[in-house]
């Protein structure tokens, strides 16, 4: 009897252990599933409607996958003509297609809720100091970043980075709550002053600076023929829903969407590890951001890192005008950029090349000492190149294009880390277009 009692007691104990173990495993599984189902918090800053129509394509893509994200802001940060109305145009199309999207998947946002998230950012590019005055867009970035959430706010920048710079200037404490993925390259050229402000004053920002990697999205030498450029539009988009009918208006349907990698980064891969594999590319940590300061003119003997900040300082008369006033023009590559008075007879202008090049420039001004200055420079791969004395020193969470030679597509650094996933991404997107038949 004694032995039987011990056995009975043991069996009860073993049963309790099994039950506890079962519920423990179930709890862990439930937590894992909950984590997998958490929608990333996303705020888009875009120059949609501005100099490049590919943002319209990227916006259509975003809304077709909107059920996978918690969209918290759509900030118009334009170059030239882009405004909030351009976001609203795509939302109107989305509203027409929404019944078909909702028939296939849950969680799509209500169009009016998206309209309320559209905010106008700053319109002019930043002056030499890198920031100006708060905008509706920069204030909205701050408001979203300060929400009580266990998740970071992903700020995906598809154009100028001025509103991010302004938000960081006005509320630097938001750095702990945001992660920035910026499509740089040409956008860096336009936003060079805002970028310089961020790199110099907020080097501890969590940042993915994609200057060339994103180009793997539309450079597709190894893609099957039906996925290339306009062929994809013809095979998978043409005539499908209101958004499909509108798509032809941007690059005549040719797939570009150079900003979409920032969103795709959150779709497939471990977003906490920029060095790993993802649909939005793979990156490397950088500790310096290339900058070269020229005291006077540069010459063809001056070799600099592509995408690096180039800064020319000139001496001239002391003027009775506020520092940071634009007072001369810097012309290069057929485009003109404002130069600034920075006080005490000193003048400066910044520029960033968007590709390896041999560049030449000239200055134009009513101030005789600043008129007719000329020079050249040579920008070369890879970025950020060897450390230099003028470089910005960055923190531990700044990432950029991988410099490995085997990851280049032509001259585009790191582009193969995206192009390798292009087929999988486009076929996944094709399934959603099929929903809109």
C-alpha positions as CSV (number, residue, x, y, z in Angstrom):
1,X,0.0,0.0,0.0
2,X,2.8,2.3,0.9
3,X,4.5,1.7,-2.4
4,X,1.3,2.2,-4.4
5,X,0.7,5.5,-2.6
6,X,4.1,6.7,-3.6
7,X,3.5,5.7,-7.2
8,X,0.1,7.4,-7.2
9,X,1.6,10.6,-5.8
10,X,4.4,10.5,-8.4
11,X,1.9,10.1,-11.2
12,X,-0.1,13.1,-10.0
13,X,3.2,15.1,-9.8
14,X,4.2,14.0,-13.3
15,X,0.8,14.9,-14.6
16,X,1.0,18.4,-13.1
17,X,4.5,18.8,-14.6
18,X,3.1,17.8,-18.0
19,X,0.2,20.2,-17.7
20,X,2.4,23.1,-16.6
21,X,4.8,22.3,-19.4
22,X,2.0,22.2,-21.9
23,X,0.7,25.7,-20.9
24,X,4.2,27.1,-20.8
25,X,4.8,25.9,-24.4
26,X,1.4,27.3,-25.4
27,X,2.2,30.6,-23.8
28,X,5.6,30.9,-25.5
29,X,3.9,30.0,-28.8
30,X,1.2,32.6,-28.3
31,X,3.8,35.2,-27.5
32,X,5.8,34.4,-30.6
33,X,2.7,34.5,-32.8
34,X,1.7,37.8,-31.2
35,X,5.2,39.2,-32.0
36,X,4.9,38.0,-35.6
37,X,1.5,39.6,-36.0
38,X,2.6,43.0,-34.6
39,X,2.4,45.6,-37.4
40,X,5.4,47.8,-37.8
41,X,4.7,51.5,-37.1
42,X,5.5,53.4,-40.3
43,X,5.7,57.1,-41.2
44,X,6.4,58.0,-44.8
45,X,8.2,61.3,-45.7
46,X,7.9,61.6,-49.5
47,X,8.5,64.1,-52.3
48,X,5.5,62.5,-54.2
49,X,4.4,64.9,-57.0
50,X,7.9,66.5,-57.0
51,X,10.8,65.9,-59.3
52,X,10.4,62.1,-59.7
53,X,7.1,60.2,-60.4
54,X,8.3,57.0,-58.9
55,X,6.9,58.0,-55.5
56,X,3.4,57.5,-57.0
57,X,4.3,53.9,-57.8
58,X,5.7,53.4,-54.3
59,X,2.6,54.9,-52.7
60,X,0.4,52.5,-54.7
61,X,2.5,49.6,-53.5
62,X,2.3,50.8,-49.9
63,X,-1.5,50.9,-50.0
64,X,-1.8,47.5,-51.5
65,X,0.2,46.1,-48.5
66,X,-1.4,48.6,-46.0
67,X,-2.9,45.7,-44.0
68,X,0.6,44.7,-42.9
69,X,1.6,48.1,-41.4
70,X,0.4,50.6,-38.8
71,X,0.6,53.7,-41.0
72,X,1.0,56.7,-38.7
73,X,1.9,59.5,-41.0
74,X,2.2,60.6,-44.7
75,X,4.3,63.7,-44.8
76,X,4.8,65.7,-48.0
77,X,8.4,66.7,-48.0
78,X,8.7,68.0,-51.6
79,X,11.3,69.0,-54.1
80,X,9.4,71.5,-56.3
81,X,5.7,70.9,-56.8
82,X,4.8,67.9,-54.6
83,X,2.0,68.5,-52.1
84,X,-0.4,66.7,-49.8
85,X,-2.9,66.5,-52.7
86,X,-0.6,63.9,-54.3
87,X,-1.0,61.6,-51.4
88,X,-4.8,62.2,-51.5
89,X,-5.0,61.3,-55.2
90,X,-3.6,57.8,-54.5
91,X,-5.8,57.3,-51.4
92,X,-8.8,58.1,-53.6
93,X,-7.8,55.3,-56.0
94,X,-7.2,53.0,-53.0
95,X,-10.7,53.7,-51.8
96,X,-12.1,52.5,-55.1
97,X,-10.1,49.2,-54.9
98,X,-10.6,48.7,-51.2
99,X,-13.6,46.3,-51.5
100,X,-11.6,43.9,-53.5
101,X,-8.6,44.1,-51.2
102,X,-10.7,43.6,-48.1
103,X,-12.3,40.5,-49.7
104,X,-8.9,38.9,-49.7
105,X,-7.3,40.1,-46.5
106,X,-8.2,41.7,-43.2
107,X,-6.7,44.8,-41.6
108,X,-6.8,47.4,-44.4
109,X,-7.1,51.0,-43.0
110,X,-10.1,53.1,-43.7
111,X,-9.4,55.8,-46.4
112,X,-10.5,58.7,-44.2
113,X,-8.1,57.6,-41.5
114,X,-5.3,57.7,-44.1
115,X,-6.4,61.2,-45.2
116,X,-6.1,62.5,-41.7
117,X,-2.5,61.3,-41.6
118,X,-1.5,63.5,-44.6
119,X,0.6,66.4,-43.4
120,X,2.4,69.1,-45.3
121,X,6.2,69.3,-44.6
122,X,8.6,72.1,-45.3
123,X,8.7,73.2,-49.0
124,X,12.1,75.0,-49.5
125,X,15.3,73.0,-49.1
126,X,17.2,73.7,-45.9
127,X,19.6,76.5,-45.8
128,X,23.3,76.1,-44.8
129,X,22.5,75.6,-41.1
130,X,20.3,72.6,-42.0
131,X,17.0,73.5,-40.5
132,X,14.6,76.4,-40.5
133,X,11.1,76.5,-38.9
134,X,8.8,73.8,-37.8
135,X,6.3,72.5,-40.3
136,X,3.1,70.5,-40.0
137,X,5.1,67.5,-41.1
138,X,8.0,67.9,-38.7
139,X,5.6,68.4,-35.8
140,X,3.7,65.3,-36.8
141,X,7.0,63.3,-36.8
142,X,7.6,64.5,-33.2
143,X,4.0,63.7,-32.1
144,X,4.2,60.1,-33.6
145,X,7.6,59.5,-32.2
146,X,6.5,60.5,-28.7
147,X,3.6,58.0,-28.6
148,X,3.7,55.5,-25.8
149,X,4.7,52.3,-27.7
150,X,7.0,49.4,-27.2
151,X,7.8,49.6,-30.9
152,X,10.0,52.1,-32.7
153,X,8.6,54.4,-35.3
154,X,10.0,53.6,-38.7
155,X,10.5,56.9,-40.6
156,X,10.9,56.0,-44.2
157,X,12.2,58.9,-46.2
158,X,11.5,58.8,-49.9
159,X,12.8,62.3,-50.7
160,X,14.2,65.3,-48.8
161,X,15.3,64.7,-45.2
162,X,14.5,68.3,-44.1
163,X,11.4,67.4,-42.0
164,X,13.4,64.8,-40.1
165,X,16.2,67.3,-39.5
166,X,13.7,69.8,-38.2
167,X,12.1,67.3,-35.9
168,X,15.4,66.3,-34.5
169,X,16.4,69.9,-34.0
170,X,13.1,70.7,-32.2
171,X,12.9,67.5,-30.2
172,X,16.2,65.7,-30.1
173,X,14.9,63.2,-27.5
174,X,12.8,61.5,-30.2
175,X,16.0,59.7,-31.4
176,X,15.4,57.0,-28.9
177,X,12.1,56.2,-30.5
178,X,12.7,56.4,-34.2
179,X,14.5,54.4,-36.9
180,X,15.2,56.1,-40.2
181,X,15.6,54.4,-43.6
182,X,16.6,57.1,-46.1
183,X,16.8,56.7,-49.8
184,X,19.8,58.9,-50.3
185,X,21.9,59.2,-53.4
186,X,20.1,61.9,-55.5
187,X,18.0,62.9,-52.5
188,X,21.2,63.6,-50.6
189,X,22.3,66.0,-53.3
190,X,19.1,68.0,-52.8
191,X,19.1,67.7,-49.0
192,X,22.8,68.1,-48.4
193,X,22.4,70.8,-45.8
194,X,19.8,68.9,-43.8
195,X,21.9,65.8,-44.0
196,X,25.0,67.7,-42.8
197,X,23.1,69.0,-39.8
198,X,21.9,65.5,-38.8
199,X,25.3,63.8,-39.3
200,X,27.1,66.6,-37.4
201,X,24.6,67.0,-34.5
202,X,22.8,63.7,-34.3
203,X,25.4,61.0,-35.1
204,X,23.7,58.6,-32.7
205,X,20.6,58.4,-34.8
206,X,19.5,54.9,-35.9
207,X,19.9,55.3,-39.6
208,X,20.0,53.3,-42.8
209,X,21.5,55.6,-45.5
210,X,20.9,53.8,-48.8
211,X,22.8,55.8,-51.4
212,X,23.0,53.1,-54.1
213,X,21.6,49.8,-52.7
214,X,18.1,50.8,-53.6
215,X,19.0,50.8,-57.3
216,X,18.8,47.0,-57.2
217,X,15.1,47.5,-57.2
218,X,15.0,48.5,-60.9
219,X,18.3,47.3,-62.2
220,X,17.3,43.8,-63.1
221,X,19.8,42.1,-65.4
222,X,19.0,38.6,-64.1
223,X,15.2,38.9,-63.8
224,X,13.0,36.8,-66.1
225,X,11.7,38.6,-69.1
226,X,8.1,38.9,-67.8
227,X,9.4,40.8,-64.7
228,X,11.5,43.4,-66.5
229,X,10.4,47.0,-66.7
230,X,7.3,47.6,-68.7
231,X,6.8,43.8,-69.2
232,X,5.7,43.5,-65.6
233,X,3.1,46.2,-66.1
234,X,1.7,44.5,-69.1
235,X,1.7,41.0,-67.5
236,X,0.5,41.8,-63.9
237,X,-0.8,45.4,-63.6
238,X,-2.5,46.7,-66.7
239,X,-6.2,47.3,-66.2
240,X,-6.3,45.8,-62.7
241,X,-8.4,48.2,-60.5
242,X,-8.3,51.9,-60.2
243,X,-4.7,51.8,-59.1
244,X,-3.7,49.6,-62.0
245,X,-5.3,52.0,-64.4
246,X,-3.5,54.9,-62.9
247,X,-0.1,53.2,-62.8
248,X,0.6,53.9,-66.6
249,X,0.8,57.6,-65.7
250,X,4.2,57.1,-64.0
251,X,7.1,56.2,-66.3
252,X,4.5,54.8,-68.7
253,X,4.2,51.8,-66.4
254,X,7.9,51.0,-66.3
255,X,8.6,49.7,-62.8
256,X,11.0,51.9,-60.9
257,X,9.8,52.4,-57.3
258,X,13.2,53.4,-56.1
259,X,11.8,54.3,-52.7
260,X,10.0,51.0,-52.1
261,X,13.0,49.2,-50.7
262,X,12.5,51.1,-47.4
263,X,9.1,49.5,-47.0
264,X,10.3,46.1,-48.3
265,X,12.9,46.1,-45.6
266,X,10.1,45.7,-43.1
267,X,8.3,43.1,-45.2
268,X,10.9,40.3,-45.4
269,X,13.9,39.9,-43.1
270,X,14.9,40.8,-39.6
271,X,14.5,44.6,-39.4
272,X,16.6,44.7,-36.2
273,X,19.6,43.5,-38.1
274,X,20.5,45.8,-41.1
275,X,23.5,43.5,-41.9
276,X,21.3,40.5,-42.6
277,X,19.2,39.5,-45.6
278,X,16.0,41.4,-46.4
279,X,13.9,42.5,-49.4
280,X,15.1,46.0,-48.7
281,X,18.8,45.2,-48.9
282,X,21.7,44.3,-46.6
283,X,23.9,47.0,-45.1
284,X,27.1,47.6,-43.2
285,X,27.8,49.7,-40.1
286,X,29.8,52.8,-40.9
287,X,31.5,55.0,-38.3
288,X,32.3,58.0,-40.6
289,X,30.4,59.9,-43.2
290,X,32.7,61.3,-45.9
291,X,33.1,65.1,-46.0
292,X,35.7,67.2,-47.7
293,X,36.1,70.9,-47.0
294,X,37.9,73.0,-49.6
295,X,39.4,76.3,-48.6
296,X,38.9,78.0,-51.9
297,X,38.6,76.1,-55.2
298,X,39.2,72.4,-55.8
299,X,41.0,71.0,-58.9
300,X,40.9,67.8,-60.9
301,X,43.6,66.4,-58.6
302,X,41.1,66.4,-55.7
303,X,39.5,62.9,-55.4
304,X,36.6,62.5,-53.1
305,X,34.2,59.7,-52.0
306,X,31.0,59.5,-54.1
307,X,27.9,60.6,-52.0
308,X,30.2,62.4,-49.6
309,X,29.5,66.0,-48.6
310,X,31.6,68.5,-50.5
311,X,32.0,71.9,-49.0
312,X,33.7,75.0,-50.5
313,X,34.6,77.9,-48.3
314,X,35.4,81.3,-49.9
315,X,36.6,84.6,-48.4
316,X,34.9,87.9,-49.3
317,X,33.7,91.2,-47.9
318,X,32.0,91.4,-44.5
319,X,28.4,92.1,-45.2
320,X,25.7,93.7,-43.1
321,X,23.3,90.8,-43.7
322,X,22.2,87.9,-41.4
323,X,24.4,84.8,-41.4
324,X,22.8,82.0,-43.4
325,X,21.7,84.3,-46.1
326,X,21.9,83.0,-49.6
327,X,24.0,85.4,-51.7
328,X,25.7,83.5,-54.5
329,X,25.0,80.6,-56.8
330,X,27.0,77.4,-57.3
331,X,26.4,75.8,-60.7
332,X,27.4,72.2,-61.5
333,X,26.1,69.4,-63.6
334,X,23.6,71.8,-65.3
335,X,22.0,72.6,-61.9
336,X,22.2,75.6,-59.6
337,X,22.6,75.5,-55.8
338,X,22.5,78.4,-53.3
339,X,25.6,79.5,-51.5
340,X,25.5,81.2,-48.1
341,X,27.1,84.0,-46.1
342,X,28.2,82.4,-42.8
343,X,29.5,85.6,-41.2
344,X,32.7,87.7,-40.8
345,X,33.5,87.6,-44.5
346,X,33.1,83.9,-44.9
347,X,31.0,82.2,-47.5
348,X,30.2,78.5,-48.1
349,X,28.2,76.1,-50.2
350,X,27.7,72.3,-50.0
351,X,27.1,69.7,-52.7
352,X,27.0,65.9,-52.9
353,X,27.6,63.9,-56.1
354,X,25.0,61.2,-56.8
355,X,27.3,59.0,-58.8
356,X,31.0,58.6,-59.6
357,X,31.9,61.5,-61.8
358,X,34.4,64.2,-62.9
359,X,32.6,67.3,-62.0
360,X,33.2,71.0,-62.8
361,X,31.6,74.1,-61.3
362,X,31.4,77.8,-61.4
363,X,30.0,80.5,-59.0
364,X,27.8,83.4,-59.9
365,X,27.3,86.4,-57.7
366,X,27.0,90.2,-57.7
367,X,29.8,90.1,-55.1
368,X,33.0,90.4,-57.3
369,X,35.1,88.2,-55.0
370,X,32.6,85.3,-55.4
371,X,31.7,85.7,-59.1
372,X,33.4,83.5,-61.6
373,X,35.1,81.1,-59.2
374,X,35.7,77.7,-61.1
375,X,37.1,74.3,-60.3
376,X,36.8,70.6,-60.6
377,X,36.7,67.4,-58.5
378,X,36.6,63.7,-59.0
379,X,34.2,61.5,-57.0
380,X,34.9,57.8,-56.9
381,X,33.6,54.5,-55.4
382,X,33.4,53.1,-52.8
383,X,31.4,55.1,-50.2
384,X,32.3,56.3,-47.6
385,X,35.9,55.5,-48.6
386,X,39.0,56.0,-46.5
387,X,38.4,58.1,-43.3
388,X,39.4,61.8,-43.8
389,X,40.1,64.7,-41.4
390,X,36.8,66.5,-42.3
391,X,34.5,63.4,-42.0
392,X,31.5,63.3,-39.7
393,X,32.0,60.9,-36.9
394,X,29.0,58.6,-36.5
395,X,27.5,56.5,-33.7
396,X,27.1,52.7,-33.6
397,X,23.7,52.5,-35.3
398,X,24.4,54.2,-38.7
399,X,24.3,51.8,-41.7
400,X,25.0,52.2,-45.4
401,X,25.7,50.4,-48.7
402,X,28.0,47.4,-48.5
403,X,31.3,48.1,-50.3
404,X,32.1,44.5,-51.4
405,X,33.0,44.5,-55.1
406,X,30.8,41.4,-55.9
407,X,27.7,43.3,-54.6
408,X,28.0,46.1,-57.2
409,X,25.6,46.3,-60.1
410,X,27.7,48.3,-62.6
411,X,28.7,51.4,-60.5
412,X,26.0,51.0,-57.9
413,X,27.3,49.9,-54.6
414,X,25.5,47.2,-52.7
415,X,22.7,46.9,-55.3
416,X,22.9,43.2,-55.6
417,X,21.7,42.8,-52.0
418,X,18.3,43.9,-53.3
419,X,18.3,42.7,-56.9
420,X,18.7,39.1,-55.7
421,X,15.3,39.4,-54.0
422,X,13.5,41.2,-56.9
423,X,11.9,38.1,-58.4
424,X,10.4,37.0,-55.1
425,X,9.1,40.5,-54.3
426,X,7.5,41.1,-57.7
427,X,5.8,37.7,-57.7
428,X,4.4,38.4,-54.3
429,X,3.1,41.7,-55.4
430,X,1.7,40.1,-58.5
431,X,-0.6,38.0,-56.3
432,X,-2.1,41.3,-54.9
433,X,-2.6,42.7,-58.3
434,X,-4.5,39.6,-59.1
435,X,-6.9,40.5,-56.3
436,X,-7.9,43.6,-58.3
437,X,-8.9,41.8,-61.5
